[in-house]
Amino acid sequence: MRIIFVLLMASYIAGCAVQKTWTPTGGSRSGGNVDLSYEYGLFQSPQVNNQQGVNAAKSKCIAWGYTDAEAFGGSMRKCSNYGPDGCNRWLVTASYQCIGEPKARENSSNTVAKESIYTELSQLKELLDKKILSEEEYLIQKSKILDKY
């Protein structure tokens, strides 16, 4: 019985290994930087896949028109929740720089897209006004149109 107690206390003190995923939490498209974070609690031992973080940052950068991302190096840890005995939850954040010149957006394609949105939304509004679509159907279709662009 005593051995079981000692083993339980040792595992409690050592903490639990938990898999954590880097998640985008900030950044700037114009500045070309992405912040990724994860949180962990007291007695947790976070296990992170740094390549997953690079991939998440790269995905965000590519969506913004850049070609790749690289880590600035290191990460910052700060307390995100204080309890009566001190900090019991931490937030870890790493910053990544988008690299490669962002692809220029063509004004003509933006103008065409805006005209297309306006036309589709106008047609949809007509259907609502003529009572061909219900308010709910109108909102669903409007959302689909806006998601397209």
Secondary structure as a PSIPRED ss2 file (coil, helix, strand):
# PSIPRED VFORMAT (PSIPRED V4.0)

   1 M C   1.000  0.000  0.000
   2 R H   0.000  1.000  0.000
   3 I H   0.000  1.000  0.000
   4 I H   0.000  1.000  0.000
   5 F H   0.000  1.000  0.000
   6 V H   0.000  1.000  0.000
   7 L H   0.000  1.000  0.000
   8 L H   0.000  1.000  0.000
   9 M H   0.000  1.000  0.000
  10 A H   0.000  1.000  0.000
  11 S H   0.000  1.000  0.000
  12 Y H   0.000  1.000  0.000
  13 I H   0.000  1.000  0.000
  14 A H   0.000  1.000  0.000
  15 G C   1.000  0.000  0.000
  16 C E   0.000  0.000  1.000
  17 A E   0.000  0.000  1.000
  18 V E   0.000  0.000  1.000
  19 Q E   0.000  0.000  1.000
  20 K E   0.000  0.000  1.000
  21 T C   1.000  0.000  0.000
  22 W C   1.000  0.000  0.000
  23 T E   0.000  0.000  1.000
  24 P E   0.000  0.000  1.000
  25 T E   0.000  0.000  1.000
  26 G E   0.000  0.000  1.000
  27 G E   0.000  0.000  1.000
  28 S E   0.000  0.000  1.000
  29 R C   1.000  0.000  0.000
  30 S C   1.000  0.000  0.000
  31 G C   1.000  0.000  0.000
  32 G C   1.000  0.000  0.000
  33 N E   0.000  0.000  1.000
  34 V E   0.000  0.000  1.000
  35 D E   0.000  0.000  1.000
  36 L E   0.000  0.000  1.000
  37 S E   0.000  0.000  1.000
  38 Y E   0.000  0.000  1.000
  39 E E   0.000  0.000  1.000
  40 Y E   0.000  0.000  1.000
  41 G E   0.000  0.000  1.000
  42 L C   1.000  0.000  0.000
  43 F C   1.000  0.000  0.000
  44 Q E   0.000  0.000  1.000
  45 S E   0.000  0.000  1.000
  46 P E   0.000  0.000  1.000
  47 Q E   0.000  0.000  1.000
  48 V E   0.000  0.000  1.000
  49 N C   1.000  0.000  0.000
  50 N H   0.000  1.000  0.000
  51 Q H   0.000  1.000  0.000
  52 Q H   0.000  1.000  0.000
  53 G H   0.000  1.000  0.000
  54 V H   0.000  1.000  0.000
  55 N H   0.000  1.000  0.000
  56 A H   0.000  1.000  0.000
  57 A H   0.000  1.000  0.000
  58 K H   0.000  1.000  0.000
  59 S H   0.000  1.000  0.000
  60 K H   0.000  1.000  0.000
  61 C H   0.000  1.000  0.000
  62 I H   0.000  1.000  0.000
  63 A H   0.000  1.000  0.000
  64 W C   1.000  0.000  0.000
  65 G C   1.000  0.000  0.000
  66 Y C   1.000  0.000  0.000
  67 T C   1.000  0.000  0.000
  68 D E   0.000  0.000  1.000
  69 A E   0.000  0.000  1.000
  70 E E   0.000  0.000  1.000
  71 A E   0.000  0.000  1.000
  72 F C   1.000  0.000  0.000
  73 G C   1.000  0.000  0.000
  74 G C   1.000  0.000  0.000
  75 S C   1.000  0.000  0.000
  76 M E   0.000  0.000  1.000
  77 R E   0.000  0.000  1.000
  78 K E   0.000  0.000  1.000
  79 C E   0.000  0.000  1.000
  80 S E   0.000  0.000  1.000
  81 N E   0.000  0.000  1.000
  82 Y E   0.000  0.000  1.000
  83 G E   0.000  0.000  1.000
  84 P C   1.000  0.000  0.000
  85 D C   1.000  0.000  0.000
  86 G E   0.000  0.000  1.000
  87 C E   0.000  0.000  1.000
  88 N E   0.000  0.000  1.000
  89 R E   0.000  0.000  1.000
  90 W E   0.000  0.000  1.000
  91 L E   0.000  0.000  1.000
  92 V E   0.000  0.000  1.000
  93 T E   0.000  0.000  1.000
  94 A E   0.000  0.000  1.000
  95 S E   0.000  0.000  1.000
  96 Y E   0.000  0.000  1.000
  97 Q E   0.000  0.000  1.000
  98 C E   0.000  0.000  1.000
  99 I E   0.000  0.000  1.000
 100 G C   1.000  0.000  0.000
 101 E C   1.000  0.000  0.000
 102 P C   1.000  0.000  0.000
 103 K C   1.000  0.000  0.000
 104 A C   1.000  0.000  0.000
 105 R C   1.000  0.000  0.000
 106 E C   1.000  0.000  0.000
 107 N H   0.000  1.000  0.000
 108 S H   0.000  1.000  0.000
 109 S H   0.000  1.000  0.000
 110 N H   0.000  1.000  0.000
 111 T H   0.000  1.000  0.000
 112 V H   0.000  1.000  0.000
 113 A H   0.000  1.000  0.000
 114 K H   0.000  1.000  0.000
 115 E H   0.000  1.000  0.000
 116 S H   0.000  1.000  0.000
 117 I H   0.000  1.000  0.000
 118 Y H   0.000  1.000  0.000
 119 T H   0.000  1.000  0.000
 120 E H   0.000  1.000  0.000
 121 L H   0.000  1.000  0.000
 122 S H   0.000  1.000  0.000
 123 Q H   0.000  1.000  0.000
 124 L H   0.000  1.000  0.000
 125 K H   0.000  1.000  0.000
 126 E H   0.000  1.000  0.000
 127 L H   0.000  1.000  0.000
 128 L H   0.000  1.000  0.000
 129 D H   0.000  1.000  0.000
 130 K C   1.000  0.000  0.000
 131 K C   1.000  0.000  0.000
 132 I C   1.000  0.000  0.000
 133 L C   1.000  0.000  0.000
 134 S C   1.000  0.000  0.000
 135 E H   0.000  1.000  0.000
 136 E H   0.000  1.000  0.000
 137 E H   0.000  1.000  0.000
 138 Y H   0.000  1.000  0.000
 139 L H   0.000  1.000  0.000
 140 I H   0.000  1.000  0.000
 141 Q H   0.000  1.000  0.000
 142 K H   0.000  1.000  0.000
 143 S H   0.000  1.000  0.000
 144 K H   0.000  1.000  0.000
 145 I H   0.000  1.000  0.000
 146 L H   0.000  1.000  0.000
 147 D H   0.000  1.000  0.000
 148 K H   0.000  1.000  0.000
 149 Y C   1.000  0.000  0.000
